[in-house]
Amino acid sequence: MSVEDKAELIIAIRNYKCEKRKKRANGIDFTASDATSDEKILLRSIEPQAKAGFVGVDDVKKMWKVMKSEDYDRGVLISKRFTVAAVEEMAQDNIQQVSDEYMPPFKPEKLYLTINNYVKNLCKAKCGDVPLKESDCKSYTDENACRIRAISRNASFHFEKGWMNLLKDDLKQLLTLNKLATA
């Protein structure tokens, strides 16, 4: 999963409202707000530029400066790997890390409910309402099943089996469909 996908996954699961997305030379900054606490959050995804593939303490300090100057309440730094010094600096600056080794915990139920909300919204956008049966679905034809319904069925099965990685993939697919629908 790319660092950008991880950022979008966190935004979706935590039900943040993404207000702005800014492309940077080595990643993307997402400005989000938390509906429950009215906090302004900076989610920064970084693709490491160094050969070693680590994000260092300098990148953390740059993020902290941006957070201070633009009045962010919290920060989340997302990359593949961090140096030990970068992790220590994030702990001091109250910046949460997300990496290949660490993804913040969340309940499977929350992930499944997030998937259901995206399915509902995509169905409403495509069919005008959530179809109660297959024949009501405007995307369904004899040759092709509706992609949204297929992902929804898969997610139900993955949730029943407790397959979190596949549930994350289901949400990733819905996020992609949502991007295409709003583009």
N, C-alpha and C positions, 0 to 999 in steps of 0.2 A: 504494500500500500504506500503510495507516495505521501510526502509530507503535506502536500496540499489536500489530499484526500483525508488525512488524519485530522487536519484543521476543520474541514467541513463536517466530518463525523462528530467531532466534539461540539461544534456549533449546533448541529441537529439534535444530538442526544441531550445536551444541556438546555435546549430550547432557547438559545440566544437568538437575538434578532441581529442579523448581519447588516450593518448600516453602510459600510464602505469596504471596498477591496482595492488595495493599491499594490500594483506589481513593482517589485524591486529587482535590482540586478541579480540577487542570489535567492530570491523567494517572493513571498507575498505577505502583506500585512492585512489582517482583517480587523476592522473596528466593529465591535459587537456590543450589545447591551443586554443585561440580564433583567428580564421582566419582573422577577420576584424581588430583586434588591435595587434596581435602578443603577447598577454599577456599570461603568464604562470599562470595557475589557479590550486589551490589545492581544490578538493572537498572531504571532509571527512565525511563519514557516520559512526555514532556511535550508537550502541545498548546500552542503559544505563545499567550499571552493578548494580547500587544501587537498593534497594528494592522500593524506591519511584519512580523510573523510570525517573529521571531528569538527564540531563547532567549539570555538574557544571562548575564553573569558572576555575578550574584546567585543565580541558580538553581543554578549550579555550586557556589558556596560553600555553599548550603543542603544540597546533596547531600553535599558533603565532610563537613559537620558530622554528618549522619546516619551516614555511613560510619564516622566516628571514634567516635561515641557508642555505636553498636551493633556494633562490632567486625567490620566488613566487610573482607575482604581486597582486593577489587577492586570497581570500578564500571564500568557502561556507561550512558551517557546517550544517549537516543534521542529525536530530534525532527526536525522538517523542516529547520530552518536554525539556525545558531549565529552569534553575533557573533564578531569576531576575538578580542576579549578573553576571551570564553567558551572558545574553542578553546585559547588560550594557558593559561588557568587549568586546563583539563582535562589538558593535557600536564604541567603542574607537579604536579597532584594524582593522577596515574596513573589517570585516568578515561578510558575509551575512548569516543570519539564515534561515533554512527551517525546519519546524516542522509540527506537526499535526494541529496546529492552524494557521500557516502561510506558504503559498506557494507563491513564487514571481509571480506577475501578468504577464500574457502573453496573447496575442490576440488569439481568437479562430482560426483566419485565419492562424496564424503561426503554431499552433498545427496541423491543417488540412494539411497544406503544408508539414510539417514534415512527417506526415503519408503518404502522396502521394509519397514523396521521398523514404521512406522505401519500399513502395509497388513496386515502379518502380525498385529499386535495387534488391529486392528479386525476382521479376519476371524475371529480366535479368539474375540473377544467376541460376534460376531454368529452364527457358525456352529459354534462349539465347537472348530474347528481350521481350518487353512488348506485350503480345498477344492482338490483336485488337478484337477478338471474342473468345467465350468460346472454340470452337473447336481447336483453335490454342494453347491452354493452355496444356502443357504436364502433369500437375498435375490433370487435369479434367478427370474423367471417368464417365460412366453412373451411377455408384453407389455413387460416392463421388464428391462433388464439391471441387474446389481448396480452401484451407484454406486462402491463401493470398487474392484471389478475394472476398471471403466471408467477410473478415475483411474490405476490401476496400469498399464494398457495405454498410456494417454496418456503417463505418465511415462517408460515404456520408450522410446517413440518420441521424446519430447523429449530424453531423454538421448543417444540415438543421433545425433540431429541437432545436439546441443550447444546447445540453446535453454535457457539458464539462467533467463531470466525466466519462461518457461512452466513449468520445473521448480519454481521458487519458488511459482508459482500452484498447481501440483499439491499441494505440501506444505501450502500455506495451506488448500486445500479439505479435506485430510485432517485438519488441526488443527481445523477447524470441525466435521467429522464426529466427531472424537474428543471435542470439548467436548459435543456433543449426546448422545453415547453415555454420557458420565460424568455428565451433568446429571440 
